[in-house]
Amino acid sequence: MTCLRLSPGFIRVVVVLLLALGAPAAALAQPLLVDLSRPRVSITSAFRGADVLVFGTIDGPGDVVITVSGTPTRQTVLRKERVFGLWVNAGRQAFDDVPAYYAIAATRPLEEILPPGGVPGTPVTLEERLESVRAVDAQRRRPLDLTDFRQGLVAAKRREGLFPDTVNPITVVGTRLFRAELRFPSRLPVGDYEVRAYIFRDGQAVAAVSRPLVVSKAGFSARVSEAAHEIAPVYGAGAIALALAIGWLAGVVARRI
């Protein structure tokens, strides 16, 4: 006898579809229903990125916008200059409340959904989200220098794929069902992420729902990370001993060749 196993993500999709198609009254009780195909992304030693499906229903015509924000952290930007043919650090600037990751999905281009200047109190674009980023000891910098460092921060995040410069498409079926495929890069930082969905009508956000997404290490890499924090002295001594052993073994092999 063959047993059919259904993944939790597939079951969530089926439940939302049944609510939208089989029980209209229940689906219309809330203007916006949202869920994720997986509530957790596990980073292992073979992690090459991950795909997460965001799906749900709305109570009528409107535009859907989804933002994904990683855990806010402090980030330091280094400025390098060429001195006598060598690149050296010529300055640094720290910023607080920088999202570890930020991506957007929408049913249409944002300029067709949002009013000019955005919606007060509803940061959607990356530029609006970065307005809450605070420069450490900003009074010591000229405004032009701070602008350069902020641009450097965004450029560095974009190179790592953590601030995607494109808006992911959201597919709408009929006027109520929607889905969006979110692709996360291989260098995804661990932490608690927030997936927030909005309904926009006439340039105003009429509903918003958020769902948590946990990004954590798993397997051997998780055990190594835990050891590095819980028994730091032993971990450091072991790493030094391993490096010395590898160096000694390489020297022995080199002498015999």
N, C-alpha and C positions, 0 to 999 in steps of 0.2 A: 504494500500500500504506500503510495507516494504522498507525502505531506507538503503542502504549499506554505512556505514561510513568507510573511509580509513584513517589510521593514517598518519601523515606527514612522519614518518620513512619509512613506506611501499611505499609511493609515491616516495620518493627519490630512493629507491631500483629499482622501476619500471623504473624510468627515466634513471638511469644509464644502466640498462639492455637493454632498447630500443636504447640508444646511441650505445651500443656495438654490438647489434645483428641486429637492424633494420637500422642503419645508420653508416656503417663502416667508411665512409670518415670523418664524424664529430667526431667519437670517436678517429680516428687516428690523428686528428689535434693537439692533445696534447699527449705526451708520457705517462702521468700519470693523471688519474682522480680519485679523492677520495672524499667520503662524509661519514657522520655519520647518523645512524638511529635516533639519537636524539641530538640536539645541547646543551641541558642543562640537568643536573642531579640535581633534587630537593631533599634536605635532610629535611625530616620531623621527627617528634618524633617517628614514626614507621619505620624509614629507616633501612633496613637490607642489604644494598648493592644494586648495580645496574649493569645491563648488557647494553653495548653499542656495536652495530654492526658497524664495519668499512668495507666499501666495495668500489669497484672501478674497473677500467680497466687499463691495460698497453698496450703498442703498439707492444708487441712481447715477445718472451721468455726472461726470466730474473727472478731474485729473488726479492721478496718484503720484506722489513723490515719496521715495524711500531714501533715508540716509542711514549710513552705517558708521558709527563712531567708536574708536578704540579708547582704552583707558587713558585719561589725561596724565601726562608725565612731564618732567622737566627735561628739556633738550638743550644741548649746548652746540652752538655753531662756531666753527673755527674759520678764521680768515688766514689764508696762506699767501705769502709773497715770495718772489724769487730774489734771493740775496746771494751775490757772487756765484750764480749758477745753481744754487741749492734752494729748494722750496722749504720755507720755515713758517712756523705759526706766528703771525704778526698781530693776532688779537682773537678774542673769544667773547661770545655773548650768550648768556643763558636765557631761556624762555620757560615760563611756567604755564601749565594748563594746555599743553600741546597734545592734541589727540594722537594716539599711537597709529591710528589708521583712520582715513575718512574717504568715503565713497558715496556716490549718489546714483539713484535710478529714477527715471521719470517716464511718464507716458508720452510726453512731448518735450521739445526743447524748453529749458527753464525760462528763457526770455519770453516764451509764449504763455507761460503759466503764472509766473510771479510778476507783480507790478514793478515799475521802475523803483530802484532803491530797496527792494525786498519788502518783507512783511515784518513790522516791528514786533520784537519778542519771539520771532520764529526764525532762527538762523537755519538756512537751508544750504546755501552755497558755501564752498570752502572759504571764500573771502569773509563771509558773514561769521562763520564759525571761528576764524582766526582773529576776529575782533576782540574776543575774550582772552586771547593769549597775552600774557603780561611779560614784559622784558624786565629781567632782574637788574636793579640799579640803573634804571633807564635814565635818570637825571645826569649820569656821567657821560652819556652819549649825545652826540648831535642827532637831530631828527633824521638827517640824511644817512648817517651811519646805521641807525636802527632800521631804516628802510632796506638798506643793503643786506643787513643780517637777516631780516625777515624773508627777503627774496631768496637768500641762500638757504634758509631753513626749508622753504617750500621746494626749491630745486633739489635739495638732497633727499627729501621725502619722495619726490616724484621719481628720482633715479632708482630708488629701492622699490618702487611700485606701491608705496603706502599712501600716496595722495593721487589716485588716478585722475588724469586730466580729461577723461571722457565720461559722459553720463550713460549708464547702462540702460537699455530699453526695458520698458515694462509692457508686457503683452496683455491686452484687455480682450476678453471674450464676451461678446454682447455688450451690455452696459454695466455688468455687475461683477464678473469674475476677472481677476488679474493675477499675473505671475511674473516673477523676475528672477533670472539666474545671476547670482553674485559669485564672481570668481575672486578668490583670495590668493595673494602671491605666496611664494615659498618662504619669504623672509617675514612672515606675519608674526608680530610680537604677541606674547602671551598676555592674558588679562581678560577683564570683563568688558564685553562689547555691548553696545545698544543699537538695535535695529528699530528705527522709528519710521512709521508710515503716516502720511498725511493725505487728506482729501482737500483739493483746492477747487473752489468755484468762484468765478469772477474775481480772481486774484486774492481770495481770502481763504485761510485754512479753517475749514468747518469741522474737522475731526482729526484726531491724532491718536495713534496707538503705538506702544513700544513693546519690544520683546527682547529679552536678554540672550546673548550668545557668548558662551564661554570658550575661550581659546586657551588650551593648556597642553603641557608636555605629557607624553605617555611613553611607556616602555622603558628601554635602557636610558634614553636621554633624560627622562624624568627622574630616574633613580640617581643619575650622575648629578643633576641639578640639585636634588634634595641633599645629597651628600656634601656638595659644595657649600650649602648654607648651614646644615645642621652640625656637621663635623668639619668645619673649615680647616683647622690645623692639621688634622689627619689627611684630609683631601689634598692640601697644599704639599705636605711632606711626600705623599704618594706620587703626586704629579712630578715633583722634583726628582724623586728616585727613579721613576719611569723614564724621564728624559735622560738622566745620567746613564741608565742601563742601555737605552737605545743608542746613545752616543758611543758608549764603550763597544757595543756589538758592531756598530758601523765601522769603528776603527779597526777591530779585529778582522772583519771581512775585507777591508781595504788593504790591510797588510798582506793578506794571503792571496790577493789577486795579482 
